[in-house]
């Protein structure tokens, strides 16, 4: 039987496989939100390539960078938490701007409404990631000041 990777028990090799994160660390939630966003980008990209003629490559690169950023999340690095915050803010800005653009200039029937809804869902996922990233940084700043 394999040891529980979240336990503090010795795994026979000298320490826990994974330490528990601090109580006010929300990076794991941000990571999940980023991964979900990246998956939605990759799934949606082929269906809406005609809506994004020059953006297909950019979307693929963005999904890769989101996955890499999600993989760097850890409770010990303030710099990584600031990166998560910045990527979250850029995600909200980009996807909500594109949702507003699509609402104004694309037909909201058929696939147009699906594209608009996808942009909105991505903006909301990044909004939650922004919120939880901010909470983590706020905790890190308070902890440092004590």
Backbone as JSON Lines, residues from 0, in Angstrom:
{"i":0,"aa":"X","n":[0.85,-1.18,0.0],"ca":[0.0,0.0,0.0],"c":[0.89,1.24,0.0]}
{"i":1,"aa":"X","n":[0.48,2.23,-0.76],"ca":[1.26,3.47,-0.85],"c":[0.9,4.4,0.29]}
{"i":2,"aa":"X","n":[1.88,5.19,0.78],"ca":[1.58,6.15,1.85],"c":[0.71,7.29,1.32]}
{"i":3,"aa":"X","n":[-0.05,7.88,2.22],"ca":[-0.88,9.03,1.88],"c":[0.03,10.22,1.61]}
{"i":4,"aa":"X","n":[0.03,10.78,0.39],"ca":[0.94,11.88,0.08],"c":[0.64,13.16,0.84]}
{"i":5,"aa":"X","n":[-0.51,13.24,1.48],"ca":[-0.85,14.46,2.23],"c":[-0.57,14.32,3.72]}
{"i":6,"aa":"X","n":[-0.11,13.16,4.15],"ca":[0.12,12.97,5.58],"c":[1.5,13.47,5.97]}
{"i":7,"aa":"X","n":[1.68,13.72,7.28],"ca":[2.98,14.12,7.8],"c":[3.77,12.93,8.3]}
{"i":8,"aa":"X","n":[3.23,11.73,8.12],"ca":[3.93,10.55,8.58],"c":[5.16,10.32,7.74]}
{"i":9,"aa":"X","n":[6.16,9.71,8.35],"ca":[7.38,9.38,7.64],"c":[7.07,8.34,6.58]}
{"i":10,"aa":"X","n":[7.55,8.55,5.38],"ca":[7.28,7.6,4.3],"c":[8.39,6.57,4.17]}
{"i":11,"aa":"X","n":[9.26,6.51,5.15],"ca":[10.35,5.55,5.11],"c":[11.58,6.11,4.42]}
{"i":12,"aa":"X","n":[11.42,7.19,3.72],"ca":[12.54,7.79,3.0],"c":[12.98,9.09,3.62]}
{"i":13,"aa":"X","n":[12.44,9.42,4.79],"ca":[12.88,10.63,5.47],"c":[11.99,11.82,5.26]}
{"i":14,"aa":"X","n":[10.76,11.75,5.64],"ca":[9.88,12.92,5.57],"c":[8.61,12.64,4.81]}
{"i":15,"aa":"X","n":[7.73,13.58,4.88],"ca":[6.45,13.45,4.19],"c":[6.65,13.65,2.69]}
{"i":16,"aa":"X","n":[5.82,13.01,1.92],"ca":[5.88,13.21,0.47],"c":[5.47,14.62,0.1]}
{"i":17,"aa":"X","n":[4.51,15.16,0.86],"ca":[4.04,16.52,0.6],"c":[3.63,17.13,1.92]}
{"i":18,"aa":"X","n":[4.15,18.3,2.2],"ca":[3.77,19.0,3.42],"c":[2.42,19.65,3.23]}
{"i":19,"aa":"X","n":[1.7,19.83,4.34],"ca":[0.43,20.54,4.27],"c":[0.69,22.01,3.99]}
{"i":20,"aa":"X","n":[-0.16,22.6,3.18],"ca":[-0.05,24.02,2.87],"c":[-0.6,24.82,4.04]}
{"i":21,"aa":"X","n":[-0.15,26.05,4.21],"ca":[-0.69,26.91,5.27],"c":[-2.19,27.11,5.1]}
{"i":22,"aa":"X","n":[-2.85,27.45,6.19],"ca":[-4.32,27.57,6.21],"c":[-4.83,28.61,5.21]}
{"i":23,"aa":"X","n":[-4.11,29.69,5.01],"ca":[-4.59,30.76,4.13],"c":[-3.95,30.73,2.76]}
{"i":24,"aa":"X","n":[-3.5,29.56,2.34],"ca":[-2.92,29.39,1.02],"c":[-3.99,28.85,0.08]}
{"i":25,"aa":"X","n":[-4.26,29.57,-0.99],"ca":[-5.31,29.17,-1.93],"c":[-4.74,28.82,-3.31]}
{"i":26,"aa":"X","n":[-3.44,28.6,-3.37],"ca":[-2.79,28.28,-4.64],"c":[-3.3,27.01,-5.28]}
{"i":27,"aa":"X","n":[-3.7,26.03,-4.46],"ca":[-4.24,24.79,-5.03],"c":[-5.55,25.05,-5.77]}
{"i":28,"aa":"X","n":[-6.36,25.95,-5.23],"ca":[-7.61,26.32,-5.91],"c":[-7.29,27.06,-7.2]}
{"i":29,"aa":"X","n":[-6.33,27.99,-7.13],"ca":[-5.93,28.74,-8.33],"c":[-5.4,27.78,-9.39]}
{"i":30,"aa":"X","n":[-4.6,26.8,-8.96],"ca":[-4.07,25.81,-9.9],"c":[-5.2,25.08,-10.61]}
{"i":31,"aa":"X","n":[-6.2,24.64,-9.86],"ca":[-7.33,23.93,-10.47],"c":[-8.1,24.83,-11.45]}
{"i":32,"aa":"X","n":[-8.28,26.09,-11.07],"ca":[-8.96,27.03,-11.96],"c":[-8.17,27.25,-13.24]}
{"i":33,"aa":"X","n":[-6.84,27.35,-13.13],"ca":[-6.0,27.52,-14.3],"c":[-6.07,26.29,-15.21]}
{"i":34,"aa":"X","n":[-5.99,25.11,-14.62],"ca":[-6.05,23.88,-15.42],"c":[-7.4,23.78,-16.13]}
{"i":35,"aa":"X","n":[-8.48,24.07,-15.41],"ca":[-9.81,24.05,-16.03],"c":[-9.89,25.05,-17.18]}
{"i":36,"aa":"X","n":[-9.32,26.24,-16.98],"ca":[-9.33,27.26,-18.04],"c":[-8.53,26.8,-19.25]}
{"i":37,"aa":"X","n":[-7.36,26.23,-19.01],"ca":[-6.53,25.73,-20.11],"c":[-7.24,24.65,-20.91]}
{"i":38,"aa":"X","n":[-7.93,23.75,-20.2],"ca":[-8.68,22.69,-20.89],"c":[-9.8,23.29,-21.73]}
{"i":39,"aa":"X","n":[-10.52,24.26,-21.18],"ca":[-11.6,24.91,-21.95],"c":[-11.05,25.62,-23.19]}
{"i":40,"aa":"X","n":[-9.9,26.25,-23.05],"ca":[-9.28,26.93,-24.2],"c":[-8.95,25.9,-25.28]}
{"i":41,"aa":"X","n":[-8.32,24.79,-24.87],"ca":[-7.92,23.78,-25.85],"c":[-9.13,23.1,-26.5]}
{"i":42,"aa":"X","n":[-10.17,22.82,-25.72],"ca":[-11.36,22.18,-26.27],"c":[-12.11,23.14,-27.2]}
{"i":43,"aa":"X","n":[-12.21,24.4,-26.81],"ca":[-12.96,25.37,-27.6],"c":[-12.26,25.84,-28.85]}
{"i":44,"aa":"X","n":[-10.93,25.8,-28.86],"ca":[-10.17,26.37,-29.96],"c":[-10.55,25.8,-31.33]}
{"i":45,"aa":"X","n":[-10.65,24.49,-31.52],"ca":[-10.99,23.99,-32.86],"c":[-12.41,24.37,-33.31]}
{"i":46,"aa":"X","n":[-13.32,24.49,-32.37],"ca":[-14.71,24.81,-32.72],"c":[-14.9,26.27,-33.12]}
{"i":47,"aa":"X","n":[-14.0,27.12,-32.64],"ca":[-14.15,28.55,-32.89],"c":[-12.96,29.14,-33.63]}
{"i":48,"aa":"X","n":[-12.26,28.31,-34.4],"ca":[-11.07,28.79,-35.13],"c":[-11.43,29.91,-36.1]}
{"i":49,"aa":"X","n":[-12.64,29.88,-36.66],"ca":[-13.02,30.94,-37.6],"c":[-13.32,32.25,-36.87]}
{"i":50,"aa":"X","n":[-13.61,32.19,-35.58],"ca":[-13.8,33.41,-34.78],"c":[-12.45,34.0,-34.38]}
{"i":51,"aa":"X","n":[-11.42,33.17,-34.41],"ca":[-10.09,33.59,-33.97],"c":[-9.06,33.26,-35.04]}
{"i":52,"aa":"X","n":[-9.19,33.8,-36.25],"ca":[-8.31,33.37,-37.34],"c":[-6.82,33.52,-37.04]}
{"i":53,"aa":"X","n":[-6.43,34.57,-36.43],"ca":[-5.01,34.77,-36.12],"c":[-4.69,34.41,-34.67]}
{"i":54,"aa":"X","n":[-5.71,34.03,-33.91],"ca":[-5.52,33.78,-32.48],"c":[-5.37,32.29,-32.14]}
{"i":55,"aa":"X","n":[-5.52,31.39,-33.11],"ca":[-5.46,29.96,-32.79],"c":[-4.11,29.59,-32.19]}
{"i":56,"aa":"X","n":[-3.03,30.05,-32.79],"ca":[-1.7,29.76,-32.24],"c":[-1.5,30.44,-30.9]}
{"i":57,"aa":"X","n":[-1.98,31.67,-30.79],"ca":[-1.87,32.4,-29.53],"c":[-2.64,31.68,-28.43]}
{"i":58,"aa":"X","n":[-3.81,31.13,-28.77],"ca":[-4.61,30.41,-27.79],"c":[-3.89,29.15,-27.32]}
{"i":59,"aa":"X","n":[-3.27,28.43,-28.24],"ca":[-2.53,27.22,-27.86],"c":[-1.35,27.59,-26.96]}
{"i":60,"aa":"X","n":[-0.63,28.63,-27.32],"ca":[0.5,29.08,-26.49],"c":[0.01,29.53,-25.13]}
{"i":61,"aa":"X","n":[-1.11,30.24,-25.1],"ca":[-1.68,30.69,-23.82],"c":[-2.04,29.51,-22.94]}
{"i":62,"aa":"X","n":[-2.65,28.47,-23.52],"ca":[-3.0,27.28,-22.74],"c":[-1.76,26.62,-22.16]}
{"i":63,"aa":"X","n":[-0.7,26.56,-22.95],"ca":[0.56,25.98,-22.47],"c":[1.13,26.81,-21.33]}
{"i":64,"aa":"X","n":[1.16,28.13,-21.5],"ca":[1.7,29.0,-20.45],"c":[0.85,28.97,-19.18]}
{"i":65,"aa":"X","n":[-0.47,28.85,-19.34],"ca":[-1.35,28.74,-18.17],"c":[-1.04,27.45,-17.41]}
{"i":66,"aa":"X","n":[-0.83,26.35,-18.14],"ca":[-0.5,25.07,-17.5],"c":[0.84,25.15,-16.78]}
{"i":67,"aa":"X","n":[1.82,25.77,-17.41],"ca":[3.14,25.92,-16.77],"c":[3.03,26.78,-15.52]}
{"i":68,"aa":"X","n":[2.29,27.87,-15.62],"ca":[2.1,28.75,-14.47],"c":[1.39,28.01,-13.35]}
{"i":69,"aa":"X","n":[0.37,27.24,-13.69],"ca":[-0.36,26.46,-12.67],"c":[0.58,25.48,-11.98]}
{"i":70,"aa":"X","n":[1.47,24.88,-12.74],"ca":[2.4,23.91,-12.17],"c":[3.42,24.51,-11.23]}
{"i":71,"aa":"X","n":[3.65,25.81,-11.31],"ca":[4.64,26.44,-10.43],"c":[4.08,26.85,-9.08]}
{"i":72,"aa":"X","n":[2.75,26.79,-8.92],"ca":[2.12,27.26,-7.67],"c":[2.67,26.51,-6.47]}
{"i":73,"aa":"X","n":[3.13,27.26,-5.48],"ca":[3.56,26.66,-4.22],"c":[3.41,27.69,-3.11]}
{"i":74,"aa":"X","n":[3.2,27.21,-1.88],"ca":[2.91,28.13,-0.78],"c":[4.12,28.88,-0.23]}
{"i":75,"aa":"X","n":[5.3,28.58,-0.7],"ca":[6.5,29.18,-0.12],"c":[7.03,30.38,-0.9]}
{"i":76,"aa":"X","n":[6.57,30.58,-2.11],"ca":[7.15,31.61,-2.97],"c":[6.19,32.77,-3.2]}
{"i":77,"aa":"X","n":[6.54,33.91,-2.68],"ca":[5.72,35.1,-2.91],"c":[5.77,35.51,-4.38]}
{"i":78,"aa":"X","n":[6.92,35.35,-5.01],"ca":[7.05,35.7,-6.43],"c":[6.11,34.89,-7.31]}
{"i":79,"aa":"X","n":[5.99,33.61,-7.03],"ca":[5.08,32.77,-7.79],"c":[3.64,33.2,-7.54]}
{"i":80,"aa":"X","n":[3.32,33.57,-6.32],"ca":[1.95,34.02,-6.01],"c":[1.63,35.32,-6.75]}
{"i":81,"aa":"X","n":[2.62,36.19,-6.87],"ca":[2.42,37.43,-7.63],"c":[2.22,37.11,-9.12]}
{"i":82,"aa":"X","n":[2.97,36.12,-9.62],"ca":[2.79,35.68,-11.01],"c":[1.38,35.13,-11.22]}
{"i":83,"aa":"X","n":[0.88,34.32,-10.28],"ca":[-0.48,33.8,-10.38],"c":[-1.5,34.93,-10.39]}
{"i":84,"aa":"X","n":[-1.27,35.93,-9.56],"ca":[-2.15,37.09,-9.5],"c":[-2.14,37.83,-10.84]}
{"i":85,"aa":"X","n":[-0.96,38.06,-11.39],"ca":[-0.83,38.79,-12.66],"c":[-1.49,38.03,-13.81]}
{"i":86,"aa":"X","n":[-1.25,36.73,-13.88],"ca":[-1.86,35.93,-14.95],"c":[-3.38,35.92,-14.8]}
{"i":87,"aa":"X","n":[-3.86,35.84,-13.56],"ca":[-5.31,35.87,-13.31],"c":[-5.91,37.19,-13.8]}
{"i":88,"aa":"X","n":[-5.26,38.29,-13.45],"ca":[-5.76,39.61,-13.86],"c":[-5.76,39.74,-15.38]}
{"i":89,"aa":"X","n":[-4.68,39.29,-16.02],"ca":[-4.62,39.35,-17.49],"c":[-5.7,38.47,-18.11]}
{"i":90,"aa":"X","n":[-5.96,37.31,-17.51],"ca":[-7.01,36.42,-18.01],"c":[-8.38,37.07,-17.94]}
{"i":91,"aa":"X","n":[-8.68,37.71,-16.81],"ca":[-9.97,38.42,-16.68],"c":[-10.06,39.51,-17.75]}
{"i":92,"aa":"X","n":[-9.02,40.31,-17.85],"ca":[-9.02,41.41,-18.81],"c":[-9.19,40.92,-20.24]}
{"i":93,"aa":"X","n":[-8.41,39.92,-20.63],"ca":[-8.47,39.43,-22.0],"c":[-9.81,38.79,-22.33]}
{"i":94,"aa":"X","n":[-10.25,37.83,-21.5],"ca":[-11.45,37.08,-21.85],"c":[-12.72,37.92,-21.71]}
{"i":95,"aa":"X","n":[-12.76,38.81,-20.74],"ca":[-13.95,39.66,-20.62],"c":[-13.99,40.68,-21.76]}
{"i":96,"aa":"X","n":[-12.83,41.2,-22.14],"ca":[-12.78,42.12,-23.29],"c":[-13.23,41.41,-24.56]}
{"i":97,"aa":"X","n":[-12.77,40.18,-24.74],"ca":[-13.16,39.43,-25.93],"c":[-14.63,39.05,-25.88]}
{"i":98,"aa":"X","n":[-15.16,38.78,-24.69],"ca":[-16.6,38.51,-24.56],"c":[-17.41,39.74,-24.96]}
{"i":99,"aa":"X","n":[-16.98,40.91,-24.5],"ca":[-17.68,42.15,-24.87],"c":[-17.59,42.4,-26.37]}
{"i":100,"aa":"X","n":[-16.41,42.15,-26.94],"ca":[-16.22,42.31,-28.39],"c":[-17.13,41.36,-29.15]}
{"i":101,"aa":"X","n":[-17.17,40.1,-28.72],"ca":[-17.99,39.11,-29.43],"c":[-19.48,39.43,-29.29]}
{"i":102,"aa":"X","n":[-19.86,39.95,-28.14],"ca":[-21.26,40.33,-27.93],"c":[-21.67,41.43,-28.91]}
{"i":103,"aa":"X","n":[-20.75,42.34,-29.14],"ca":[-21.07,43.48,-30.0],"c":[-20.99,43.14,-31.49]}
{"i":104,"aa":"X","n":[-20.01,42.34,-31.89],"ca":[-19.73,42.18,-33.31],"c":[-20.09,40.82,-33.91]}
{"i":105,"aa":"X","n":[-20.35,39.8,-33.11],"ca":[-20.69,38.48,-33.64],"c":[-22.18,38.24,-33.47]}
{"i":106,"aa":"X","n":[-22.7,37.4,-34.33],"ca":[-24.1,37.0,-34.21],"c":[-24.24,36.13,-32.95]}
{"i":107,"aa":"X","n":[-25.23,36.44,-32.15],"ca":[-25.43,35.67,-30.92],"c":[-26.46,34.56,-31.13]}
{"i":108,"aa":"X","n":[-26.43,33.98,-32.3],"ca":[-27.24,32.8,-32.56],"c":[-26.3,31.67,-32.95]}
{"i":109,"aa":"X","n":[-26.7,30.45,-32.71],"ca":[-25.86,29.31,-33.06],"c":[-24.56,29.3,-32.29]}
{"i":110,"aa":"X","n":[-23.47,29.17,-33.03],"ca":[-22.15,29.1,-32.39],"c":[-21.72,30.42,-31.76]}
{"i":111,"aa":"X","n":[-22.26,31.52,-32.24],"ca":[-21.88,32.83,-31.69],"c":[-22.18,32.94,-30.21]}
{"i":112,"aa":"X","n":[-23.33,32.43,-29.79],"ca":[-23.67,32.49,-28.37],"c":[-22.78,31.55,-27.57]}
{"i":113,"aa":"X","n":[-22.42,30.41,-28.17],"ca":[-21.52,29.48,-27.47],"c":[-20.14,30.1,-27.28]}
{"i":114,"aa":"X","n":[-19.67,30.81,-28.31],"ca":[-18.37,31.48,-28.19],"c":[-18.42,32.55,-27.11]}
{"i":115,"aa":"X","n":[-19.47,33.35,-27.12],"ca":[-19.64,34.38,-26.1],"c":[-19.67,33.76,-24.71]}
{"i":116,"aa":"X","n":[-20.43,32.68,-24.54],"ca":[-20.51,32.02,-23.23],"c":[-19.17,31.43,-22.8]}
{"i":117,"aa":"X","n":[-18.43,30.86,-23.74],"ca":[-17.1,30.34,-23.41],"c":[-16.19,31.46,-22.91]}
{"i":118,"aa":"X","n":[-16.21,32.6,-23.59],"ca":[-15.39,33.73,-23.15],"c":[-15.81,34.19,-21.75]}
{"i":119,"aa":"X","n":[-17.11,34.22,-21.49],"ca":[-17.61,34.62,-20.17],"c":[-17.18,33.63,-19.09]}
{"i":120,"aa":"X","n":[-17.3,32.34,-19.39],"ca":[-16.9,31.32,-18.41],"c":[-15.42,31.44,-18.1]}
{"i":121,"aa":"X","n":[-14.6,31.63,-19.13],"ca":[-13.16,31.79,-18.9],"c":[-12.87,33.05,-18.08]}
{"i":122,"aa":"X","n":[-13.56,34.14,-18.37],"ca":[-13.38,35.37,-17.58],"c":[-13.75,35.13,-16.12]}
{"i":123,"aa":"X","n":[-14.83,34.41,-15.88],"ca":[-15.26,34.14,-14.5],"c":[-14.26,33.22,-13.79]}
{"i":124,"aa":"X","n":[-13.75,32.2,-14.47],"ca":[-12.75,31.33,-13.86],"c":[-11.51,32.12,-13.46]}
{"i":125,"aa":"X","n":[-11.05,33.0,-14.35],"ca":[-9.89,33.82,-14.02],"c":[-10.21,34.84,-12.93]}
{"i":126,"aa":"X","n":[-11.46,35.3,-12.87],"ca":[-11.87,36.21,-11.79],"c":[-11.75,35.52,-10.44]}
{"i":127,"aa":"X","n":[-12.23,34.28,-10.35],"ca":[-12.09,33.53,-9.1],"c":[-10.62,33.28,-8.78]}
{"i":128,"aa":"X","n":[-9.82,32.97,-9.8],"ca":[-8.38,32.78,-9.58],"c":[-7.75,34.07,-9.06]}
{"i":129,"aa":"X","n":[-8.18,35.21,-9.58],"ca":[-7.69,36.5,-9.11],"c":[-8.05,36.72,-7.64]}
{"i":130,"aa":"X","n":[-9.27,36.41,-7.29],"ca":[-9.74,36.55,-5.91],"c":[-8.9,35.69,-4.96]}
{"i":131,"aa":"X","n":[-8.74,34.42,-5.29],"ca":[-8.0,33.53,-4.4],"c":[-6.5,33.85,-4.38]}
{"i":132,"aa":"X","n":[-5.95,34.31,-5.49],"ca":[-4.54,34.75,-5.5],"c":[-4.35,35.95,-4.59]}
{"i":133,"aa":"X","n":[-5.3,36.88,-4.63],"ca":[-5.24,38.06,-3.78],"c":[-5.3,37.68,-2.31]}
{"i":134,"aa":"X","n":[-6.17,36.73,-1.97],"ca":[-6.27,36.28,-0.58],"c":[-4.95,35.67,-0.1]}
{"i":135,"aa":"X","n":[-4.3,34.89,-0.95],"ca":[-3.02,34.29,-0.58],"c":[-1.96,35.36,-0.37]}
{"i":136,"aa":"X","n":[-1.87,36.32,-1.28],"ca":[-0.87,37.37,-1.14],"c":[-1.15,38.23,0.09]}
{"i":137,"aa":"X","n":[-2.41,38.51,0.34],"ca":[-2.76,39.28,1.54],"c":[-2.28,38.55,2.79]}
{"i":138,"aa":"X","n":[-2.47,37.24,2.84],"ca":[-2.0,36.44,3.98],"c":[-0.47,36.49,4.08]}
{"i":139,"aa":"X","n":[0.22,36.4,2.94],"ca":[1.69,36.43,2.95],"c":[2.21,37.78,3.45]}
{"i":140,"aa":"X","n":[1.55,38.86,3.04],"ca":[1.97,40.2,3.48],"c":[1.73,40.36,4.97]}
{"i":141,"aa":"X","n":[0.58,39.93,5.45],"ca":[0.29,40.02,6.9],"c":[1.26,39.18,7.7]}
{"i":142,"aa":"X","n":[1.54,37.97,7.22],"ca":[2.45,37.06,7.92],"c":[3.85,37.67,8.02]}
{"i":143,"aa":"X","n":[4.3,38.3,6.95],"ca":[5.63,38.9,6.94],"c":[5.7,40.08,7.91]}
{"i":144,"aa":"X","n":[4.6,40.83,8.05],"ca":[4.56,41.99,8.93],"c":[4.51,41.64,10.41]}
{"i":145,"aa":"X","n":[4.17,40.4,10.72],"ca":[4.05,40.01,12.14],"c":[5.39,39.7,12.75]}
